[in-house]
Amino acid sequence: MDKLKILDGLYTIRWCLNQEPAKIDGAKVEVTHLINQITLNEPPYETEEPKDPKDKGTPGHDDKLTATLVVIVGHEKKAPGADFILGGSEYQYNSDIALKIKQFGAEKYPNLKIEIIYRDGIGIGGAYRKAAALKPDACIELHFNAFNGRAHGTETLCSVSSEDKKYAGIIHAKICQVFDRSGSSRGVRVLSRGARGGQSVYSLPGSANCLVEPFFGDNAEEAKMANERRTPYAMALLEGTVDWLKSQGMA
């Protein structure tokens, strides 16, 4: 039994239960995972929940939302980006986050199609060509920052498109909540085409698109927080996307 993983799960549950009702499903997932760890996969003892006579079996997911989200994992396996001070890399950390987004999306939003695209062997251009072929409603490219071991904060990058800026603003606010940022932290940054990251944020016209830099992976305090909050971070990206989709009348 990995006590650190269980403690991480308990922190996640506490965070979920302090958020809006939509996060409760995430807490249930974590509870089930922890029970399986504690019982070493033995069938857990479950008490029968009292039934509310007014409850007519309302589903625990939102089947009205029909849309496509593309999640692009930044960097490549052979060139994995910045080091994560606790071990691993930008590519490894964000591969895990992408899978979590897809998992939680499948559980709560069965008609939200989530596609993960890796840049391995195809680069930025190839990844966005694959994304464009899917005609997504929204796209997020996952990264994290690194600088001098002391820098900190969250920033979200986007193009000059009004929809990109709106989407980036919603996603940025969700990330700031997860990482306890004051104000808007490092803010939403609108890039020029030639700026670093510009190729990504301008490569998907017609879809809402942003690139996230939620923390600094070479800062020990930031990395610890990012490691402990993987699940709420993934859920924040999912729920932020859902909020944007709903604002566009897709639910």
KOLDOKOL-39574 format. One record per residue: residue in one letter; x, y, z of N, C-alpha, C, CB in turn. Coordinates in steps of 0.02 Angstrom, whole numbers, padded with zeros to 5 digits, always signed. Glycine has a CB too. Layout:
# KOLDOKOL-39574
AXYZXYZXYZXYZ;...
***
This chain:
# KOLDOKOL-39574
M+00042-00060+00000+00000+00000+00000+00044+00062+00000-00048+00000+00061;D+00035+00106-00049+00075+00167-00055+00042+00223-00017+00084+00185-00130;K+00069+00238+00042+00037+00288+00085+00038+00358+00054+00071+00290+00153;L+00091+00374+00016+00094+00440-00015+00040+00448-00067+00163+00450-00047;K+00026+00395-00106-00026+00399-00156-00095+00406-00123-00025+00338-00202;I-00104+00370-00067-00168+00375-00032-00177+00445-00003-00173+00323+00023;L-00123+00473+00024-00127+00540+00051-00142+00590-00005-00061+00560+00086;D-00111+00581-00063-00126+00623-00121-00200+00618-00139-00082+00602-00181;G-00226+00557-00137-00297+00548-00153-00342+00583-00104-00313+00476-00154;L-00325+00580-00039-00366+00613+00012-00365+00688+00004-00341+00594+00081;Y-00307+00716-00013-00304+00788-00027-00349+00806-00086-00231+00810-00043;T-00348+00763-00137-00390+00775-00195-00464+00775-00177-00376+00723-00249;I-00484+00725-00136-00553+00720-00115-00574+00783-00077-00564+00658-00072;R-00531+00805-00031-00548+00865+00008-00557+00924-00038-00493+00879+00059;W-00513+00931-00088-00520+00986-00136-00585+00981-00175-00460+00988-00184;C-00601+00920-00199-00662+00910-00237-00724+00930-00198-00667+00838-00260;L-00726+00909-00134-00785+00921-00094-00793+00994-00075-00783+00879-00032;N-00739+01033-00083-00743+01105-00069-00764+01145-00131-00677+01130-00043;Q-00772+01110-00187-00789+01145-00249-00863+01138-00264-00747+01117-00308;E-00882+01158-00324-00952+01154-00344-00973+01081-00351-00965+01192-00410;P-01038+01066-00353-01062+00997-00355-01032+00954-00410-01135+00996-00362;A-01013+00984-00465-00985+00945-00520-00923+00907-00500-00970+00989-00580;K-00886+00932-00450-00824+00900-00429-00836+00838-00386-00781+00950-00391;I-00898+00828-00363-00912+00772-00319-00899+00706-00355-00984+00774-00293;D-00913+00703-00420-00899+00642-00457-00825+00625-00455-00922+00650-00530;G-00782+00675-00458-00711+00663-00453-00692+00635-00386-00673+00728-00465;A-00725+00659-00333-00712+00633-00266-00731+00559-00262-00750+00673-00213;K-00786+00541-00294-00808+00471-00294-00757+00426-00327-00876+00464-00329;V-00729+00451-00383-00677+00412-00418-00618+00400-00372-00654+00448-00482;E-00596+00453-00336-00539+00446-00291-00554+00399-00234-00518+00514-00265;V-00615+00403-00206-00634+00359-00150-00629+00286-00172-00705+00375-00125;T-00656+00271-00231-00654+00202-00256-00582+00179-00265-00692+00197-00323;H-00540+00223-00292-00469+00206-00303-00434+00191-00236-00433+00263-00339;L-00448+00232-00185-00415+00222-00121-00440+00158-00086-00428+00282-00076;I-00504+00144-00092-00531+00082-00064-00495+00022-00095-00607+00076-00075;N-00486+00024-00161-00452-00031-00195-00380-00039-00170-00453-00020-00270;Q-00347+00017-00157-00278+00013-00131-00276-00015-00061-00244+00082-00133;I-00320+00010-00019-00320-00011+00051-00338-00085+00059-00368+00031+00092;T-00385-00108+00018-00407-00177+00023-00366-00224-00021-00480-00183+00005;L-00316-00195-00055-00274-00234-00101-00317-00272-00152-00231-00284-00062;N-00367-00234-00179-00412-00260-00231-00460-00313-00207-00372-00287-00287;E-00468-00323-00140-00520-00366-00115-00587-00330-00124-00508-00385-00041;P-00642-00367-00130-00706-00333-00137-00720-00291-00075-00762-00384-00149;P-00727-00225-00082-00737-00183-00024-00806-00190+00005-00724-00111-00041;Y-00811-00180+00071-00876-00180+00104-00912-00116+00086-00869-00189+00180;E-00973-00122+00060-01010-00063+00042-01078-00065+00076-01018-00057-00034;T-01095-00011+00110-01161-00007+00141-01212+00015+00089-01161+00043+00201;E-01273-00007+00097-01325+00012+00051-01348+00082+00066-01385-00037+00054;E-01349+00125+00015-01369+00193+00026-01444+00198+00031-01343+00238-00031;P-01469+00238+00079-01541+00247+00084-01569+00279+00021-01559+00290+00144;K-01627+00257-00001-01656+00282-00062-01704+00339-00047-01691+00226-00100;D-01697+00392-00084-01742+00449-00079-01802+00435-00122-01706+00515-00100;P-01862+00434-00093-01922+00419-00134-01932+00468-00192-01983+00420-00091;K-01900+00527-00186-01906+00576-00241-01856+00563-00296-01897+00646-00214;D-01808+00519-00282-01756+00505-00331-01782+00456-00383-01693+00476-00296;K-01784+00479-00445-01809+00437-00499-01754+00413-00545-01861+00474-00539;G-01695+00409-00516-01639+00381-00554-01607+00430-00602-01662+00322-00593;T-01600+00494-00582-01568+00543-00624-01495+00522-00636-01572+00613-00592;P-01472+00519-00698-01404+00497-00711-01352+00544-00681-01392+00491-00786;G-01294+00516-00663-01241+00555-00633-01195+00586-00683-01201+00513-00586;H-01215+00589-00747-01173+00619-00798-01216+00665-00841-01139+00565-00841;D-01182+00704-00881-01214+00753-00924-01212+00728-00996-01181+00823-00919;D-01269+00700-01019-01270+00671-01086-01296+00721-01138-01313+00609-01087;K-01306+00784-01117-01330+00835-01164-01272+00868-01201-01371+00887-01127;L-01213+00862-01173-01155+00896-01202-01126+00854-01259-01102+00910-01149;T-01128+00880-01319-01101+00845-01378-01050+00891-01411-01158+00826-01428;A-00987+00872-01407-00933+00914-01435-00870+00872-01439-00922+00977-01391;T-00817+00903-01466-00752+00870-01471-00698+00914-01441-00735+00853-01545;L-00659+00885-01397-00601+00918-01366-00538+00880-01387-00608+00921-01288;V-00489+00917-01411-00423+00888-01425-00374+00911-01371-00397+00908-01496;V-00337+00864-01343-00284+00879-01295-00217+00860-01326-00296+00841-01227;I-00174+00909-01336-00108+00896-01365-00055+00896-01311-00092+00949-01420;V-00017+00843-01307+00036+00837-01257+00098+00872-01285+00051+00762-01240;G+00122+00922-01251+00180+00960-01274+00244+00919-01275+00189+01021-01231;H+00287+00934-01323+00353+00902-01330+00346+00829-01354+00392+00904-01264;E+00401+00794-01353+00401+00725-01378+00440+00680-01330+00432+00722-01449;K+00430+00616-01336+00464+00569-01292+00540+00574-01297+00442+00498-01308;K+00565+00586-01358+00638+00590-01368+00665+00660-01349+00655+00574-01441;A+00621+00708-01345+00640+00777-01325+00586+00801-01278+00648+00825-01389;P+00588+00778-01214+00530+00784-01170+00519+00851-01136+00536+00734-01117;G+00555+00902-01157+00544+00968-01128+00578+00976-01061+00470+00980-01120;A+00550+01020-01019+00580+01037-00955+00579+00977-00907+00545+01096-00922;D+00630+00974-00864+00631+00923-00812+00581+00941-00757+00702+00916-00782;F+00549+00889-00729+00507+00896-00670+00551+00879-00611+00442+00850-00674;I+00560+00926-00567+00611+00919-00514+00600+00858-00470+00612+00981-00471;L+00539+00833-00467+00524+00773-00427+00537+00709-00466+00452+00774-00403;G+00557+00716-00528+00570+00658-00571+00526+00658-00632+00559+00593-00531;G+00555+00641-00689+00516+00642-00750+00524+00707-00788+00443+00630-00735;S+00477+00721-00831+00483+00778-00876+00415+00808-00891+00518+00756-00941;E+00418+00862-00927+00358+00896-00951+00314+00847-00990+00376+00957-00995;Y+00345+00810-01035+00308+00762-01077+00274+00708-01034+00356+00729-01128;Q+00311+00681-00985+00282+00628-00943+00226+00654-00899+00336+00597-00899;Y+00236+00711-00867+00184+00739-00824+00121+00752-00864+00209+00804-00790;N+00128+00783-00921+00069+00803-00959+00036+00745-00995+00087+00856-01008;S+00073+00691-01008+00042+00630-01035-00007+00603-00983+00095+00577-01053;D+00012+00605-00919-00031+00582-00865-00093+00627-00860+00006+00581-00798;I-00083+00693-00864-00139+00739-00859-00188+00728-00916-00114+00812-00859;A-00162+00718-00976-00206+00706-01034-00249+00644-01024-00163+00699-01098;L-00219+00591-00999-00257+00530-00987-00311+00540-00934-00210+00473-00966;K-00295+00579-00883-00345+00594-00831-00403+00634-00860-00312+00632-00773;I-00389+00682-00902-00443+00721-00933-00489+00675-00972-00414+00776-00980;K-00459+00630-01010-00499+00583-01051-00541+00537-01006-00454+00541-01097;Q-00511+00514-00951-00545+00469-00904-00605+00504-00873-00498+00445-00850;F-00595+00563-00845-00649+00599-00811-00702+00620-00862-00622+00660-00773;G-00681+00638-00922-00729+00657-00973-00775+00599-00991-00694+00682-01034;A-00746+00539-00998-00786+00481-01016-00837+00465-00961-00741+00421-01028;E-00818+00477-00898-00862+00461-00843-00920+00511-00836-00823+00459-00779;K-00906+00574-00847-00956+00625-00833-00991+00651-00896-00925+00683-00797;Y-00956+00652-00952-00984+00681-01014-00978+00630-01070-00947+00747-01033;P-01021+00580-01072-01013+00525-01119-01016+00545-01193-01066+00474-01107;N-01046+00602-01208-01050+00624-01277-00998+00678-01294-01119+00650-01292;L-00953+00691-01247-00897+00735-01261-00839+00692-01285-00877+00777-01197;K-00822+00700-01348-00768+00660-01378-00702+00693-01360-00776+00653-01455;I-00657+00657-01328-00592+00684-01308-00538+00643-01343-00583+00682-01231;E-00498+00678-01383-00444+00645-01419-00377+00672-01395-00451+00657-01496;I-00331+00628-01378-00263+00647-01358-00217+00640-01418-00237+00602-01298;I-00178+00692-01431-00130+00691-01486-00060+00703-01458-00148+00744-01540;Y-00014+00659-01477+00056+00665-01457+00096+00693-01516+00085+00596-01434;R+00145+00733-01501+00186+00763-01554+00243+00718-01577+00214+00829-01529;D+00248+00658-01549+00303+00612-01564+00309+00599-01639+00294+00546-01527;G+00366+00616-01667+00380+00600-01737+00345+00644-01788+00362+00530-01750;I+00300+00688-01765+00263+00730-01813+00269+00804-01797+00189+00710-01814;G+00297+00821-01739+00308+00890-01721+00244+00929-01710+00348+00923-01774;I+00253+00995-01703+00195+01038-01690+00148+01039-01750+00218+01110-01673;G+00177+01048-01810+00136+01052-01870+00095+00989-01881+00180+01064-01930;G+00127+00931-01873+00092+00868-01883+00037+00858-01832+00141+00811-01879;A+00050+00877-01769-00001+00870-01717-00062+00911-01732+00028+00890-01649;Y-00051+00973-01755-00108+01016-01770-00143+00997-01835-00086+01089-01773;R-00108+00966-01881-00143+00939-01940-00189+00882-01920-00091+00915-01993;K-00166+00840-01874-00210+00786-01849-00269+00816-01812-00170+00738-01803;A-00256+00868-01773-00310+00901-01735-00361+00930-01783-00282+00955-01689;A-00338+00965-01835-00383+00998-01882-00428+00947-01917-00343+01037-01934;A-00401+00887-01931-00441+00835-01964-00500+00813-01921-00396+00775-01980;L-00494+00822-01855-00548+00802-01809-00601+00856-01802-00519+00787-01741;K-00587+00916-01828-00633+00973-01824-00658+00983-01752-00693+00962-01872;P-00612+00993-01705-00633+00998-01635-00666+01065-01621-00573+00988-01589;D-00705+01066-01567-00734+01128-01543-00683+01166-01501-00798+01115-01503;A-00640+01129-01467-00590+01160-01423-00527+01118-01422-00618+01168-01352;C-00471+01151-01407-00406+01117-01404-00363+01148-01350-00370+01121-01473;I-00329+01107-01312-00281+01130-01261-00215+01095-01274-00307+01116-01189;E-00160+01133-01274-00094+01103-01276-00063+01109-01207-00048+01137-01331;L-00037+01053-01181-00014+01049-01112+00062+01058-01107-00034+00982-01081;H+00082+01103-01063+00153+01116-01049+00161+01132-00975+00180+01175-01093;F+00222+01145-00952+00234+01183-00891+00299+01220-00900+00236+01136-00828;N+00309+01271-00859+00367+01315-00865+00428+01290-00826+00348+01384-00841;A+00485+01318-00840+00546+01308-00801+00590+01369-00814+00583+01240-00819;F+00625+01391-00762+00668+01450-00772+00730+01447-00728+00629+01514-00758;N+00723+01469-00665+00783+01474-00622+00775+01439-00555+00800+01546-00611;G+00723+01397-00549+00712+01362-00486+00673+01402-00435+00776+01341-00457;R+00661+01466-00450+00625+01508-00402+00562+01541-00432+00671+01563-00376;A+00560+01546-00498+00502+01577-00530+00439+01535-00516+00514+01584-00606;H+00382+01568-00514+00320+01533-00499+00262+01567-00534+00308+01531-00422;G+00206+01533-00536+00146+01563-00565+00117+01524-00623+00160+01632-00586;T+00058+01547-00644+00020+01516-00698+00009+01566-00755-00048+01489-00673;E+00020+01545-00816+00001+01586-00873-00030+01542-00927+00062+01624-00901;T-00073+01572-00966-00107+01536-01020-00099+01577-01083-00183+01525-01003;L-00079+01544-01137-00062+01577-01200-00117+01566-01252+00006+01552-01226;C-00128+01617-01293-00178+01610-01345-00164+01657-01403-00249+01623-01317;S-00203+01653-01456-00198+01697-01513-00240+01760-01501-00220+01661-01578;V-00244+01802-01552-00283+01864-01547-00358+01851-01557-00259+01915-01598;S-00377+01791-01576-00447+01774-01587-00488+01787-01524-00455+01701-01609;S-00547+01818-01532-00589+01833-01474-00612+01769-01439-00650+01874-01496;E-00626+01717-01478-00648+01654-01447-00590+01620-01411-00677+01606-01500;D-00530+01624-01440-00471+01597-01406-00460+01633-01339-00409+01602-01451;K-00466+01698-01340-00455+01737-01279-00508+01721-01226-00456+01813-01294;K-00570+01712-01248-00623+01695-01200-00610+01625-01170-00692+01697-01234;Y-00594+01578-01213-00581+01509-01190-00520+01508-01143-00569+01462-01250;A-00466+01542-01164-00406+01545-01122-00421+01576-01054-00351+01584-01158;G-00463+01627-01053-00480+01660-00990-00517+01613-00942-00523+01721-01002;I-00563+01573-00968-00600+01526-00926-00552+01472-00900-00658+01493-00966;I-00511+01444-00945-00463+01392-00924-00414+01420-00873-00426+01364-00986;H-00390+01480-00885-00341+01511-00840-00369+01519-00770-00317+01579-00867;A-00431+01543-00766-00462+01553-00700-00469+01487-00663-00531+01585-00708;K-00486+01433-00698-00493+01367-00667-00425+01343-00640-00521+01316-00717;I-00372+01352-00679-00306+01330-00657-00284+01370-00596-00254+01338-00714;C-00296+01435-00597-00277+01477-00540-00312+01455-00476-00294+01551-00555;Q-00374+01433-00481-00409+01407-00423-00374+01345-00395-00483+01391-00440;V-00356+01300-00440-00324+01238-00418-00258+01251-00382-00312+01192-00478;F-00218+01298-00408-00152+01310-00381-00150+01370-00333-00104+01320-00436;D-00208+01391-00309-00213+01444-00258-00176+01507-00278-00184+01418-00192;R-00183+01527-00342-00151+01588-00365-00190+01649-00343-00143+01586-00442;S-00156+01702-00327-00189+01765-00310-00199+01804-00375-00148+01806-00258;G-00256+01837-00379-00271+01875-00440-00270+01830-00501-00221+01932-00448;S-00241+01856-00554-00236+01816-00616-00166+01786-00625-00254+01858-00676;S-00126+01787-00572-00058+01760-00574-00019+01793-00631-00059+01682-00583;R+00009+01754-00676+00049+01782-00732+00004+01801-00791+00102+01732-00755;G-00060+01783-00786-00110+01807-00834-00117+01768-00898-00094+01875-00851;V-00167+01789-00937-00176+01764-01005-00133+01806-01051-00253+01765-01027;R-00091+01774-01091-00045+01811-01134-00063+01798-01207+00029+01790-01120;V-00079+01852-01242-00095+01848-01314-00031+01852-01354-00146+01904-01335;L-00017+01801-01394+00046+01796-01430+00040+01823-01501+00069+01724-01432;S+00096+01844-01528+00101+01856-01600+00118+01790-01633+00156+01911-01616;R+00108+01786-01698+00121+01723-01734+00194+01701-01728+00103+01731-01807;G+00239+01749-01724+00310+01732-01722+00338+01719-01653+00349+01786-01754;A+00298+01729-01602+00321+01719-01533+00327+01644-01518+00273+01752-01483;R+00366+01629-01466+00371+01559-01445+00302+01536-01422+00424+01551-01388;G+00278+01481-01450+00211+01457-01437+00161+01481-01489+00189+01478-01369;G+00181+01530-01530+00135+01557-01580+00113+01507-01632+00168+01615-01614;Q+00160+01463-01651+00141+01412-01701+00083+01370-01676+00201+01367-01718;S+00084+01354-01612+00030+01312-01584-00036+01349-01582+00049+01290-01513;V-00037+01409-01554-00101+01442-01541-00133+01470-01604-00091+01498-01491;Y-00094+01476-01659-00122+01500-01722-00135+01443-01772-00076+01551-01754;S-00125+01380-01751-00128+01325-01799-00197+01292-01804-00079+01273-01780;L-00247+01319-01770-00312+01286-01772-00368+01337-01779-00323+01244-01708;P-00369+01376-01833-00423+01425-01842-00490+01390-01846-00410+01467-01905;G-00540+01421-01815-00607+01391-01816-00622+01350-01754-00615+01348-01875;S-00571+01337-01713-00580+01302-01650-00551+01345-01594-00546+01231-01651;A-00583+01344-01536-00554+01380-01478-00492+01343-01457-00605+01384-01420;N-00437+01381-01446-00372+01350-01437-00331+01388-01385-00335+01345-01504;C-00297+01353-01341-00251+01386-01295-00195+01339-01275-00288+01411-01232;L-00142+01367-01248-00084+01328-01225-00072+01347-01152-00019+01343-01268;V-00068+01297-01108-00065+01311-01036+00005+01300-01009-00114+01267-00999;E+00025+01346-00964+00088+01342-00927+00070+01352-00853+00142+01397-00952;P+00046+01299-00820+00014+01308-00754+00060+01319-00695-00027+01248-00740;F+00124+01299-00701+00171+01304-00645+00242+01298-00671+00157+01249-00591;F+00291+01306-00625+00361+01298-00643+00387+01232-00614+00404+01359-00616;G+00403+01186-00659+00422+01119-00638+00491+01114-00606+00419+01074-00695;D+00533+01167-00612+00599+01166-00581+00599+01200-00512+00650+01200-00626;N+00541+01224-00491+00533+01253-00424+00504+01199-00379+00486+01317-00427;A+00541+01181-00326+00522+01123-00284+00452+01132-00254+00573+01113-00228;E+00436+01192-00231+00370+01203-00201+00315+01197-00252+00368+01272-00167;E+00327+01226-00311+00277+01222-00364+00268+01149-00387+00299+01266-00424;A+00324+01113-00394+00320+01044-00417+00283+01000-00367+00390+01016-00428;K+00294+01011-00303+00259+00972-00252+00184+00983-00257+00284+00991-00181;M+00164+01046-00264+00094+01062-00271+00065+01031-00335+00084+01138-00272;A+00102+01036-00390+00078+01008-00453+00071+00932-00449+00125+01027-00510;N+00116+00900-00413+00114+00828-00406+00054+00806-00364+00179+00802-00375;E+00041+00842-00311-00014+00825-00266-00082+00840-00297-00007+00864-00201;R-00084+00885-00345-00148+00908-00372-00159+00889-00445-00154+00983-00365;R-00131+00833-00464-00139+00810-00533-00213+00802-00552-00101+00744-00544;T-00250+00768-00509-00320+00755-00524-00361+00819-00526-00349+00707-00474;P-00359+00862-00475-00398+00924-00481-00376+00968-00539-00393+00963-00417;Y-00312+00966-00556-00289+01005-00614-00321+00979-00678-00212+01003-00619;A-00319+00913-00688-00350+00884-00747-00425+00899-00749-00339+00808-00749;M-00457+00894-00692-00529+00908-00689-00543+00982-00704-00557+00890-00620;A-00498+01026-00683-00508+01097-00697-00506+01111-00772-00454+01139-00660;L-00460+01078-00807-00456+01087-00880-00520+01060-00913-00394+01052-00908;L-00543+01004-00889-00605+00975-00917-00665+01021-00903-00618+00905-00887;E-00674+01040-00840-00732+01081-00821-00729+01150-00853-00738+01086-00745;G-00669+01178-00860-00663+01242-00893-00684+01237-00966-00591+01267-00889;T-00665+01182-00998-00686+01171-01067-00762+01164-01072-00652+01109-01096;V-00790+01126-01026-00863+01117-01025-00899+01184-01015-00883+01066-00970;D-00873+01225-00970-00903+01291-00959-00902+01332-01024-00867+01329-00903;W-00845+01330-01060-00842+01367-01123-00890+01338-01174-00771+01365-01150;L-00893+01272-01180-00939+01240-01228-01011+01259-01214-00930+01164-01227;K-01029+01260-01150-01097+01278-01131-01112+01351-01147-01110+01263-01057;S-01061+01394-01139-01070+01464-01155-01082+01474-01230-01010+01505-01133;Q-01064+01424-01270-01075+01426-01342-01138+01390-01363-01016+01396-01378;G-01178+01370-01313-01241+01337-01327-01235+01265-01348-01277+01374-01379;M-01181+01231-01328-01171+01161-01348-01198+01111-01298-01098+01147-01360;A-01243+01133-01254-01273+01088-01205-01345+01107-01194-01234+01090-01138;
***
